[in-house]
Amino acid sequence: MHKYVIMGAQGCGKGTQAKLLAEDFDLVHISVGDIFRWHIKSHTKLGARIRRLIADGQMVSDDVVEDIVRDRLDQHDWNFGFILDGFPRNQTQAQFFLESYDIDAVIHLKIDDAVVFERVLARRICSECNLDYNLIHHRPAVEDQCDVCGGKLVSRSDDTEEGLKSRLSDYHTRTEPVLNLFRRKELVITVDGSRSVDEVQAQIRRKLSLTSVPYPQESSVPR
């Protein structure tokens, strides 16, 4: 069983890399951001609360995030392990997690802020099937239309220059220090997140000593 956490700034490719690992090693990819978006799209009470917080540039409270993570992991559908994406984001969440669960490694995707701005401001998401696009490297065949379902492509509500500045500031001041906590427990592997998808995935697998069917070497970039 493999249990991982993947961390890094917005646009570093966490979701892309987590999904690739999950597919090859039968891991459950648990994305806190995806859970939030599901609640927003489903118009739940929590979704309405999250929407208001995002609109005001605020973060969802630690107790709410911890409850969401605990409830998801308590489903125990991760027979071969999980990869947790988007958590923990601060020291309080990290302490809760370490006290509650054992993990094998923390995958840190390191990336410069300039690259974050380039990637994030160019990304779009399908309003119907949630497929990710990037207007620099992964454009749809028809402008603003999903190649798979034909849904309208939209920007995420917080993918604005001001919103990104705020989130990056929060990441550097609150989330990056969490890595030091994990480093003291010798759990962190660091990978250059600015490289192509294939190169990043190969680095992750090498540093985690994971072996599987050879990963196809295609030219692609994180979205």
C-alpha positions as CSV (number, residue, x, y, z in Angstrom):
1,M,0.0,0.0,0.0
2,H,1.3,3.5,-0.9
3,K,0.1,6.6,0.9
4,Y,1.3,9.9,-0.5
5,V,0.7,13.7,-0.2
6,I,1.5,15.9,-3.1
7,M,2.2,19.6,-2.5
8,G,3.2,22.7,-4.5
9,A,2.0,26.1,-5.6
10,Q,-1.0,26.5,-7.9
11,G,-0.3,25.5,-11.5
12,C,2.6,23.2,-10.6
13,G,0.8,20.2,-11.9
14,K,-0.3,18.4,-8.7
15,G,-3.5,17.2,-10.2
16,T,-1.9,15.9,-13.4
17,Q,0.9,14.1,-11.6
18,A,-1.4,12.6,-8.9
19,K,-3.8,11.2,-11.6
20,L,-0.9,9.5,-13.4
21,L,0.3,7.9,-10.3
22,A,-3.2,6.9,-9.3
23,E,-3.9,5.2,-12.7
24,D,-0.7,3.1,-12.7
25,F,-0.6,2.1,-9.1
26,D,-4.4,1.7,-8.3
27,L,-4.3,4.6,-5.9
28,V,-7.3,6.8,-5.0
29,H,-6.7,10.4,-6.0
30,I,-8.2,12.6,-3.3
31,S,-8.4,16.2,-4.4
32,V,-9.7,18.6,-1.8
33,G,-10.2,21.2,-4.5
34,D,-12.3,18.8,-6.6
35,I,-14.4,18.1,-3.5
36,F,-14.9,21.8,-3.0
37,R,-15.9,22.3,-6.6
38,W,-18.4,19.4,-6.4
39,H,-20.1,21.1,-3.4
40,I,-20.2,24.4,-5.3
41,K,-21.6,22.8,-8.5
42,S,-24.1,20.7,-6.5
43,H,-25.3,23.9,-4.6
44,T,-24.9,22.4,-1.2
45,K,-24.8,24.5,2.0
46,L,-21.1,23.9,2.2
47,G,-20.7,24.9,-1.5
48,A,-22.5,28.2,-0.9
49,R,-20.2,28.8,2.1
50,I,-17.1,28.0,0.1
51,R,-18.2,30.2,-2.8
52,R,-18.6,33.2,-0.5
53,L,-15.2,32.6,1.1
54,I,-13.5,32.4,-2.4
55,A,-15.3,35.5,-3.6
56,D,-13.9,37.4,-0.5
57,G,-10.4,36.0,-1.1
58,Q,-10.5,33.9,2.1
59,M,-9.5,30.4,2.9
60,V,-11.9,27.6,4.0
61,S,-11.5,27.1,7.8
62,D,-9.2,24.4,9.1
63,D,-12.0,22.5,10.9
64,V,-14.1,22.3,7.7
65,V,-11.2,21.1,5.6
66,E,-10.1,18.5,8.2
67,D,-13.7,17.2,8.4
68,I,-13.8,16.8,4.6
69,V,-10.4,15.0,4.6
70,R,-11.4,12.7,7.5
71,D,-14.8,11.8,6.0
72,R,-13.2,11.0,2.6
73,L,-10.4,8.8,4.0
74,D,-12.9,7.1,6.4
75,Q,-14.6,5.6,3.3
76,H,-11.6,3.2,3.1
77,D,-12.0,2.6,-0.6
78,W,-8.2,3.0,-1.1
79,N,-7.2,-0.7,-0.9
80,F,-3.9,0.0,-2.6
81,G,-3.4,3.4,-1.1
82,F,-4.1,7.1,-1.9
83,I,-2.5,10.3,-3.1
84,L,-3.8,13.4,-1.3
85,D,-3.8,16.6,-3.3
86,G,-4.5,20.1,-1.8
87,F,-4.0,19.2,1.8
88,P,-2.5,20.1,4.3
89,R,-2.2,23.8,3.6
90,N,-0.9,25.0,7.0
91,Q,0.7,23.8,10.2
92,T,-2.6,23.1,12.0
93,Q,-3.8,20.9,9.2
94,A,-0.4,19.2,9.0
95,Q,-0.4,18.4,12.7
96,F,-3.9,17.0,12.5
97,F,-2.9,14.8,9.5
98,L,0.3,13.4,11.1
99,E,-1.6,12.6,14.3
100,S,-4.3,10.8,12.4
101,Y,-2.6,9.0,9.5
102,D,0.7,7.4,8.5
103,I,2.1,8.3,5.1
104,D,5.0,7.1,3.0
105,A,6.1,10.3,1.4
106,V,5.3,13.9,0.5
107,I,5.9,14.8,-3.1
108,H,6.9,18.5,-3.4
109,L,6.6,20.0,-6.9
110,K,8.9,23.0,-6.9
111,I,8.1,25.8,-9.4
112,D,8.9,29.6,-9.8
113,D,6.1,32.1,-9.3
114,A,6.5,33.4,-12.9
115,V,5.7,30.0,-14.3
116,V,2.7,29.8,-11.9
117,F,1.3,33.0,-13.4
118,E,1.8,31.8,-17.0
119,R,0.1,28.5,-16.4
120,V,-2.7,29.5,-14.1
121,L,-4.0,32.5,-16.0
122,A,-4.1,30.4,-19.2
123,R,-6.0,27.4,-17.8
124,R,-9.7,26.7,-18.4
125,I,-12.1,24.0,-17.2
126,C,-15.1,22.5,-18.9
127,S,-18.3,23.6,-17.1
128,E,-19.9,20.2,-17.8
129,C,-17.2,17.4,-17.4
130,N,-14.5,19.3,-15.5
131,L,-11.8,18.4,-18.1
132,D,-8.8,20.7,-17.8
133,Y,-7.4,22.8,-20.6
134,N,-4.5,25.3,-21.0
135,L,-4.7,27.9,-23.7
136,I,-0.9,27.8,-24.1
137,H,-0.2,24.1,-24.4
138,H,-3.6,22.3,-24.6
139,R,-6.0,24.3,-26.6
140,P,-9.5,22.9,-27.6
141,A,-10.2,22.2,-31.2
142,V,-13.1,24.7,-31.1
143,E,-12.5,27.9,-29.1
144,D,-14.1,27.9,-25.7
145,Q,-15.7,24.4,-26.3
146,C,-14.7,21.1,-24.7
147,D,-13.4,18.5,-27.1
148,V,-15.0,15.7,-25.2
149,C,-18.5,16.8,-24.3
150,G,-18.9,20.2,-26.0
151,G,-19.4,22.0,-22.8
152,K,-18.4,25.6,-22.4
153,L,-14.9,26.3,-21.2
154,V,-14.6,28.8,-18.3
155,S,-11.9,30.2,-16.0
156,R,-12.0,29.1,-12.4
157,S,-13.6,31.9,-10.3
158,D,-10.3,32.5,-8.4
159,D,-8.0,32.3,-11.5
160,T,-7.5,36.1,-11.7
161,E,-4.2,38.0,-11.3
162,E,-5.2,39.5,-8.0
163,G,-6.6,36.2,-6.7
164,L,-3.5,34.4,-7.7
165,K,-1.2,36.9,-6.0
166,S,-3.2,36.4,-2.8
167,R,-3.1,32.6,-3.1
168,L,0.6,32.6,-3.8
169,S,1.3,34.9,-0.8
170,D,-0.7,32.5,1.3
171,Y,1.1,29.5,-0.1
172,H,4.6,31.0,0.7
173,T,3.7,32.1,4.2
174,R,1.5,29.3,5.4
175,T,1.9,26.2,3.2
176,E,5.7,26.2,2.4
177,P,6.6,26.0,6.1
178,V,4.6,22.8,6.4
179,L,7.3,21.2,4.2
180,N,9.8,21.8,6.9
181,L,7.6,19.8,9.3
182,F,7.6,16.9,6.9
183,R,11.3,17.2,6.2
184,R,12.1,16.7,9.8
185,K,10.4,13.3,9.5
186,E,12.4,12.6,6.3
187,L,9.2,12.3,4.2
188,V,9.8,14.9,1.5
189,I,11.0,14.3,-2.1
190,T,11.4,17.5,-4.2
191,V,10.9,17.5,-8.0
192,D,11.3,20.3,-10.6
193,G,7.7,21.0,-11.5
194,S,8.6,23.3,-14.4
195,R,9.6,20.3,-16.6
196,S,7.3,18.4,-18.9
197,V,4.7,16.1,-17.5
198,D,6.7,13.0,-18.5
199,E,9.9,14.3,-17.0
200,V,8.2,15.2,-13.7
201,Q,6.5,11.8,-13.5
202,A,9.7,10.0,-14.2
203,Q,11.5,12.0,-11.4
204,I,8.7,11.2,-9.0
205,R,8.8,7.5,-9.7
206,R,12.6,7.4,-9.5
207,K,12.7,9.2,-6.2
208,L,9.9,7.0,-4.7
209,S,11.5,3.8,-6.1
210,L,8.3,2.9,-7.9
211,T,8.3,0.5,-10.8
212,S,5.6,-0.3,-13.3
213,V,4.9,-0.6,-17.0
214,P,7.3,1.9,-18.7
215,Y,5.8,5.3,-18.8
216,P,5.3,6.7,-22.4
217,Q,7.6,9.5,-23.3
218,E,5.3,12.1,-24.9
219,S,5.9,15.8,-25.1
220,S,3.4,17.5,-22.8
221,V,3.1,20.0,-20.0
222,P,1.1,20.3,-16.8
223,R,-2.3,22.0,-17.0
